[in-house]
Amino acid sequence: MALKRVNMIKLIRAASVSILLAFSYCEAKMVKTDKIADIEIEFAQADDETLVIIDCDGVLIEPVDNVLKTQNARFCFKMLDDYAKKLKETSFSEKEINEEIRLIMSIGWKSAKQELLNKEWPELIKALQSRGIKVVLLSACGTGGWGVIKSTSEWRYDELLKFGIDFKKSWLGFKKIVFSDFGLRKDRVWKGYPVFENGMLLSANEQKGDVLKAFLAKIPQYKFKKIIFIDDHQNMIESVQKAADDLGIKSVCIEYVYASTKKFPPLDEEKAKKQGEILCKERRWVSDEEIQKY
């Protein structure tokens, strides 16, 4: 009789664990899609206890010029690395090389034209805000001053405002938050503390899940029961989903791959190298249209 009772207790415990695991699984949803309609479906199910988090580059906007698009990122970074190596062969110090790379990148960022990945984005975000749903940008963007850009948060905000996207509307009255607990990064390019400003979280290339947790800890007056997160990088999707799990918040994490699945003309590498060369030597960005004259 005692043995049967022990076996019954074990069975109940095992069943309880299975139920808990199934419940946890149901509370975390991951979606991979290239369709804006799939995102609209999730937005339709959001309420005022939902926090909607959206990445910027590769999700909301992308550069007009081919070499700067998502699928050519490796080519761009290789050009930067090659330029840094050339500088290293001269009398440039590591600090000077870092400053030069930041300057070059900032000129490119500030000068190159952007375009919406989907024309629906501005109205989708406005519709969420009109329903009282908090919407925040979460970008890997560096923070503070970057070369010719005096404030990355102001620059990013102004860029999106051109398309009618205003994350600040969800966070009126909120002051700037600097997350100094993260410390300064030591790598070549990304430095600075993660920052919340103008309705945007700039993570300075820290894990987005960690920055999100730090942000939510700063606004304890909000008890979100659900998070909807859209990003184009799987590692960031996993990072935010883990953060939500750690906080006991239901999550829908959408890996939005539209930018990487769109078909573009093949990259003209010679023209792209010329664009990079002019940027480094003359401190100006030449668009795809302009480079045809060279």
Order of alpha helices (4+ residues) and beta strands (2+ residues): alpha-beta-alpha-beta-beta-alpha-alpha-beta-alpha-beta-alpha-beta-beta-beta-alpha-beta-alpha-beta-alpha-alpha-alpha
